[in-house]
Structure formats: C-alpha cells, structure tokens
C-alpha cells in the first residue's frame, strides 16, 4: 500500500558549527596617550592569538586558505616587525655575523634586508604555506584560566600540538617544517652562515625556543597589560559569544 501524504523533511543542523574568537584589541579600546605606538606594541602578541569569548562553548572557527594568507601578511608587515628586524640587524652588525656583508651603512643595509627576509620567510612557511598543506590553524589558542604552571605548560606545548582546521589536535608539522624550510632558505642569502646538519639544528632549536617564549607571552599577555597598567577597555561586545557558521 502507498503511503498517504508527504513525509516531513529531516532538518539538518548547520555543518560544523563554530564560534568566533574574541575580537583583537582595537585603537578605540585604548584610552591612554601615544595611541599608535602603544597599539603597535600591544597588538602584536594578539594578531596570531585565539581567545575564547567568556561563556562561549564549542569549536573556534578555523581559517580558510585566504584567511591564512591575510594573517601572514598582517602579522609580517606590522610596524613593530619592521622595528624588530632593524634591531636584529643592529645586533648582527655589532657581532659581525655574516662577515661577508662587511661593516658601515652598506653592511647594515645588507643585514637589515636579510633580517627582514628571515621574518617574511618564517611567517610565510609557518602561517600560510604549511598550515594550508597540513590543514592546521597557525594561531595560538590561549588557555586563559587555571594555575600558572598549567598555563605555562600549555604555552610551551604549542610548538608540538596544533589545532587542525576541523578542530582536532595533531602534531604541529607547520611549526617544525616551516622552521626547517625557513632555515634552509636563509642559507641562500646568508653567505656567512655555518653549513652542516649541526649548524642547521642549532638554528632550528633557537627559532623553536624563541617561539615557545613568545607563546608564553601570548598566554599571559592580558596579565602583562594589567601589570603595565595600560588603560585598555576589557569589555567585549555582547554578540561575540554567538555561534557562527564556518568561514567562507
């Protein structure tokens, strides 16, 4: 016998529902003097940091390939990044690293260019190229609660554990392969670099250790801001905890 009437369609929930992370510090959030300078410094640790909004539950929205490229560009060309490259070049000049570059303004200019290329290549591989290949989120996920030792351990573990685009956790291939690729590329424009496996391993170890330290800074950055007594507003817009669909 045929069935009379029509059967109602089954309703399917939104595919892979996720929530938006809390917004980054904006110019309007700072109420003290020297707006631009303070924002250059204070915003840098937040660009690649994911902070879960209060009372929000669920998976943080991942990034599309285009969003990862935008994140790479934004993080690389922040004014503070340029200033840091200039500082690194000055240290290398004083230590006479890459002696083939020479001294004087010409030598400093070469070191500045190499330092800038180091940061661009590192960010390209670790924020865009390998995260797209391995489908990993290049951002740091701030824990933001618990004991100091637990949060510190969470920060140090990030170089080993990454969030996948689907929300799962896996080995941070993007960090290690990106660092290795950047180090290998650096040999092409650092003629004074020591060659060999040992020298490469040393450079990779220093880079990984630096990233671990910066992840610890990202984890405790809200406390650092409070300690420095920088007048930032801490209230979040009321809609930041609303669920959102996957990024398009």
C-alpha positions in Angstrom: 0.0 0.0 0.0 1.2 3.5 -0.8 1.7 6.0 2.0 -0.7 8.9 2.1 0.5 12.4 2.4 4.1 13.5 2.4 6.8 12.9 4.9 8.4 16.0 6.5 12.0 16.6 5.6 14.5 15.9 8.2 16.1 19.1 9.4 19.9 19.0 9.3 21.9 21.1 11.7 24.4 23.7 10.5 27.5 21.9 9.3 30.5 22.2 11.6 29.1 25.0 13.8 31.7 27.1 15.4 32.2 30.3 17.4 34.1 33.4 16.6 37.1 34.2 18.8 37.0 37.3 20.9 38.0 40.4 18.9 41.5 41.8 19.0 42.5 45.0 20.8 41.4 48.0 18.6 42.5 51.6 18.7 39.2 52.5 20.3 39.9 50.1 23.2 43.0 52.1 24.3 42.3 55.3 26.3 45.8 56.4 27.2 48.5 58.5 25.5 50.7 57.5 22.5 47.8 55.6 20.8 49.7 54.5 17.7 52.9 53.5 19.4 51.2 51.5 22.2 48.9 49.8 19.7 51.9 48.7 17.6 53.4 47.0 20.6 50.3 45.7 22.4 48.6 44.4 19.3 51.5 42.2 18.0 51.0 39.3 20.5 47.3 39.2 19.8 47.4 39.0 16.0 48.0 35.2 15.9 46.3 34.5 19.3 42.8 33.0 19.6 41.0 34.0 22.8 37.7 32.3 23.6 34.8 34.7 24.5 33.5 34.4 28.0 30.7 31.8 28.4 31.1 30.7 24.8 31.2 26.9 24.2 32.1 24.9 21.1 34.8 24.9 18.5 36.6 28.0 17.5 36.1 28.8 13.8 39.1 27.8 11.7 40.7 29.8 8.8 40.3 29.4 5.1 43.4 29.4 2.9 42.7 33.0 2.0 42.4 34.0 5.7 45.7 32.3 6.5 47.4 34.3 3.7 45.8 37.5 5.1 47.0 36.6 8.6 50.6 36.1 7.2 50.5 39.5 5.5 49.1 41.3 8.5 51.5 39.7 11.0 54.6 40.1 8.8 54.1 43.8 7.9 53.1 45.1 11.3 55.3 48.2 12.1 56.7 46.5 15.2 58.0 43.7 13.0 60.0 46.1 10.9 61.4 47.7 14.0 62.4 44.3 15.4 64.2 43.5 12.1 66.1 46.7 12.4 67.1 45.9 15.9 68.2 42.3 14.9 70.3 43.8 12.1 72.0 46.1 14.6 72.8 43.2 16.9 74.2 41.2 14.0 76.3 44.3 12.9 77.8 44.6 16.4 78.6 40.9 16.5 79.9 41.0 12.9 77.7 38.0 11.9 77.8 37.3 8.2 81.2 39.0 7.9 80.9 38.9 4.1 78.3 41.7 4.4 81.0 44.0 5.7 80.6 46.9 8.1 79.3 50.5 7.8 75.9 51.5 6.3 76.3 49.1 3.4 76.9 46.2 5.7 74.0 47.2 7.9 71.7 47.6 4.9 72.5 44.0 3.8 71.9 42.7 7.3 68.6 44.6 7.6 67.5 43.1 4.3 68.5 39.6 5.4 66.8 40.1 8.8 63.6 41.2 7.1 63.7 38.2 4.7 64.2 35.9 7.7 60.9 37.1 9.2 59.0 37.1 6.0 60.0 33.6 5.0 59.5 32.3 8.5 56.0 33.7 8.7 55.2 32.6 5.1 56.0 29.0 5.8 54.6 28.8 9.3 51.5 30.9 9.0 50.4 30.2 5.4 52.2 27.6 3.3 52.4 24.6 5.7 49.2 25.4 7.6 47.4 25.2 4.2 49.1 21.9 3.3 48.5 20.2 6.6 45.2 22.0 7.2 46.3 23.4 10.6 45.4 26.6 12.4 48.6 28.7 12.7 47.2 30.7 15.6 48.0 30.2 19.3 44.9 29.2 21.4 45.1 30.9 24.7 44.0 28.9 27.7 43.4 31.9 29.9 42.5 30.1 33.1 43.9 27.6 35.6 47.1 27.6 37.5 50.2 29.5 36.3 52.1 26.2 35.8 49.3 24.7 33.8 49.0 27.8 31.5 52.8 27.9 31.1 52.9 24.2 30.1 50.0 24.8 27.7 52.0 27.6 26.1 55.2 25.6 25.8 53.3 22.6 24.3 52.0 24.7 21.3 55.2 24.1 19.3 54.3 20.4 19.4 50.5 20.4 19.4 48.4 22.4 16.8 44.7 22.7 16.2 43.5 21.3 12.9 41.1 23.2 10.7 38.4 20.8 11.7 39.1 21.4 15.4 41.1 18.3 16.1 44.6 18.4 17.7 47.6 16.9 16.0 51.4 17.3 15.8 52.5 20.8 14.9 54.0 20.0 11.5 53.6 23.6 10.4 55.9 24.8 13.1 58.7 22.4 12.6 58.7 22.1 8.8 58.2 25.8 8.5 61.2 26.5 10.7 63.3 24.0 8.8 62.3 25.4 5.4 63.0 29.0 6.5 66.4 28.0 7.9 67.3 26.2 4.6 66.2 29.2 2.5 68.2 31.6 4.8 71.4 29.9 3.6 70.9 31.3 0.1 71.1 35.0 1.3 73.2 34.5 4.4 76.6 33.6 2.8 78.3 33.7 6.2 76.0 31.0 7.8 77.7 27.9 9.1 76.7 24.9 7.0 76.0 21.4 8.0 73.5 19.4 10.0 74.7 20.6 13.4 74.5 24.3 12.4 71.1 23.9 10.9 69.8 22.0 14.0 71.2 24.8 16.2 69.3 27.5 14.2 66.1 25.5 14.3 66.4 24.9 18.0 66.9 28.6 18.7 63.9 29.5 16.5 61.7 26.9 18.2 62.8 28.1 21.6 62.0 31.7 20.7 58.6 30.7 19.5 58.0 28.9 22.8 58.9 32.1 24.7 56.6 34.2 22.5 53.7 31.7 23.0 54.2 32.1 26.8 54.0 35.9 26.3 50.8 35.4 24.3 49.3 33.3 27.1 50.0 35.8 29.8 49.6 39.0 27.7 46.4 40.1 29.5 48.2 40.0 32.8 51.2 41.8 31.3 48.9 44.6 30.1 47.4 44.9 33.6 50.9 44.9 35.2 52.0 47.7 32.9 48.7 49.5 33.8 48.0 50.2 30.2 44.4 51.7 30.0 42.7 49.1 27.8 38.9 48.5 27.9 38.3 44.9 28.8 34.6 44.6 28.0 33.6 42.6 24.9 30.7 43.3 22.6 27.6 41.3 23.7 27.4 39.3 20.4 30.9 37.8 20.5 29.7 34.7 22.1 27.1 33.9 19.5 27.6 30.9 17.4 28.7 31.4 13.8 28.8 29.3 10.8 32.1 28.1 9.2 34.2 30.8 7.5 33.5 31.3 3.8 
